Amino acid sequence: MASLRLKNLRKEFDRGQIVAVDDLNLDIEDGEFVTLVGPSGCGKTTTLRMIAGLERATSGNIYIGDDDVTDVHAKNRDVAMVFQNYALYPHKTVEENMSFGLRMSTDLSKDERYERVYEAAEMMGIEDLLDDKPDELSGGQKQRVALGRAIVREPDIFLFDEPLSNLDAKLRTTMRTEIQRIQQELGITAVYVTHDQEEAMTMGDRIVILRDGELQQMGAPTTVYENPTNSFVGGFVGSPSMNFIDVRATNDSGEVVLRDGEGDFSCHLSSSFSGRIESANEQFTVGIRPEDVFPATGEERNVLETTVEVVEPIGSDNYLYLDLAEDFIARVGSDVEPAPGDRIQVTFAEDDVHVFDSENGKVVADEKESAKASV
Ligand SMILES: Nc1ncnc2c1ncn2[C@@H]1O[C@H](COP(=O)(O)OP(=O)(O)OP(=O)(O)O)[C@@H](O)[C@H]1O
C-alpha cells in the first residue's frame, strides 16, 4: 500500500509533435480509489502506462510512497495492471496464469504460491475454475481471473485500464461493485481509467477529468458534479449533459438579467454574480442541468416559455427536449407528459445556474458554490 504522486508529468510522442500528457500533477492518497476519465485521446492510458513503467515519461516525476520511481523498470515497481482484453496466457490454466507473476518475481515455494493463488481465487469466486483454460471461460470469468492475478501479486498500487469495456451492461455493474469491494478489503491504492463518466463517478473516491492531456479538475464526484471548474467538465459529467445557453448581460434594476441574442431568454441570477460583471453586454455561457429544470407554476421569477420538441420516457421520469438551445433537456417527473409541439413554461432555481466565461469556458460564478461558501 502506498500513496502515488505525479509531478509535472509530461509525455510527448513523435518528437514532440504529439503531447499526450501535459504537465500533470496528481496526489493520490494511500488506499484511495481514483478514476481517470476523459474523451478518447485525452491521455488516460498514457498516464496509466507511465505509472506502470510501460511508457517512459518525457519529463516530470512519479513517486510511489516516498520513492521516485520515474526511472525504475516496470517489473521493479510494485504495481499490478488489469487490462480491458484480460491479457491471459491462452495455453496456461487459470492457476498458472495467476501464479505466473509470482514465479517470476518472488522466491515463494510451490505450496506457498498455490496458497496465495487459492486465496485470491476465493476472493474472486473462481476457485472452481483453477484447472480451466481461458478459452473455456466467459468474459466475466476471464476478467475475474485477471483481477485475481493482480491480487496475488499483493501490489502497492492497482492500475485498471478500462477493465470492464468488453462486458455487457449487467455484468459491468456487478464487476464494478466487485472491484470496489476487493479494493476496499485490501486497502490498495487504485487508479482506474475509463471513458465512461458514469463509471468514473460511481467508482471513484475522487475523479480526475482530463482533456487534451491536461488536467481539467480533480475532486470528489459530488464536488465535480456540483461545482465544475469549466464548461467542459460541466458538460462531460452527468447524463444527460448539462444544458448550455449563450447569454448577454444587462443591468435591470440592480439585478442581473441575461438575455440571448434574440432577446427571448432572460434569467435573474443572485447578486453574488452581478458583482462579477464588468460591463453590460458582456457575454457568458449559462449551464443548467436537466434535473434542475422544472415545470413552472407561474409564481417564479425565472420563467421560460418554450415549445416541447420531443418527449422521451425513461420510466420514472420524462426527458423533455425544449426549443431553448440546442438539445436543451428538462428531466421532469413521468406525470409531466406534454405532447410534442405543446407550449410549456419551465423554471429553475437561481442557485442551480452555472455561469461560464464564453471565451475560455472557465466558471465565472457558481451559485451553488457561492451559496456554500457564504454558509
Ligand atoms: N505510441 C504512440 N505513438 C504516438 N502517439 C501516441 C502513442 N500512444 C498514444 N498516442 C497519442 O497520445 C494521445 C493520448 O493517447 P491515449 O491512448 O493516452 O489516450 P486515451 O485517453 O487513453 O484514449 P482512449 O480512450 O481512446 O484509449 C493520443 O493523441 C494518441 O494518439
The ligand as a Tripos MOL2 file, in Angstrom:
@<TRIPOS>MOLECULE
LIG
   31    33     1     0     0
SMALL
NO_CHARGES

@<TRIPOS>ATOM
      1 N1          2.7040    5.0850  -29.0900 N.pl3     1 LIG1
      2 C1          2.1760    6.2280  -29.5140 C.ar      1 LIG1
      3 N2          2.6970    6.8930  -30.5580 N.ar      1 LIG1
      4 C2          2.1780    8.0670  -30.9840 C.ar      1 LIG1
      5 N3          1.1080    8.6570  -30.4180 N.ar      1 LIG1
      6 C3          0.5410    8.0460  -29.3730 C.ar      1 LIG1
      7 C4          1.0340    6.7990  -28.8720 C.ar      1 LIG1
      8 N4          0.2560    6.4250  -27.8100 N.ar      1 LIG1
      9 C5         -0.6810    7.3910  -27.6740 C.ar      1 LIG1
     10 N5         -0.5150    8.3490  -28.5980 N.ar      1 LIG1
     11 C6         -1.3170    9.5810  -28.7490 C.3       1 LIG1
     12 O1         -1.3490   10.2260  -27.4970 O.3       1 LIG1
     13 C7         -2.6290   10.7890  -27.2330 C.3       1 LIG1
     14 C8         -3.1930   10.1960  -25.9510 C.3       1 LIG1
     15 O2         -3.4590    8.8080  -26.1550 O.3       1 LIG1
     16 P1         -4.0460    7.8600  -25.0120 P.3       1 LIG1
     17 O3         -4.1240    6.4880  -25.5790 O.co2     1 LIG1
     18 O4         -3.2710    8.0390  -23.7610 O.co2     1 LIG1
     19 O5         -5.4970    8.4600  -24.8210 O.3       1 LIG1
     20 P2         -6.7470    7.8410  -24.0750 P.3       1 LIG1
     21 O6         -7.3620    8.9510  -23.3160 O.co2     1 LIG1
     22 O7         -6.3450    6.6310  -23.2960 O.co2     1 LIG1
     23 O8         -7.6710    7.4450  -25.2890 O.3       1 LIG1
     24 P3         -8.6710    6.1870  -25.4860 P.3       1 LIG1
     25 O9         -9.8280    6.4160  -24.5550 O.co2     1 LIG1
     26 O10        -9.0600    6.3020  -26.9310 O.co2     1 LIG1
     27 O11        -7.8820    4.9490  -25.1770 O.co2     1 LIG1
     28 C9         -3.4660   10.4950  -28.4600 C.3       1 LIG1
     29 O12        -3.3960   11.6210  -29.3160 O.3       1 LIG1
     30 C10        -2.7720    9.2990  -29.0730 C.3       1 LIG1
     31 O13        -2.9790    9.2530  -30.4740 O.3       1 LIG1
@<TRIPOS>BOND
     1     1     2 1
     2     2     3 ar
     3     2     7 ar
     4     3     4 ar
     5     4     5 ar
     6     5     6 ar
     7     6     7 ar
     8     6    10 ar
     9     7     8 ar
    10     8     9 ar
    11     9    10 ar
    12    10    11 1
    13    11    12 1
    14    11    30 1
    15    12    13 1
    16    13    14 1
    17    13    28 1
    18    14    15 1
    19    15    16 1
    20    16    17 2
    21    16    18 1
    22    16    19 1
    23    19    20 1
    24    20    21 2
    25    20    22 1
    26    20    23 1
    27    23    24 1
    28    24    25 2
    29    24    26 1
    30    24    27 1
    31    28    29 1
    32    28    30 1
    33    30    31 1
@<TRIPOS>SUBSTRUCTURE
     1 LIG1         1 GROUP 0 **** ****
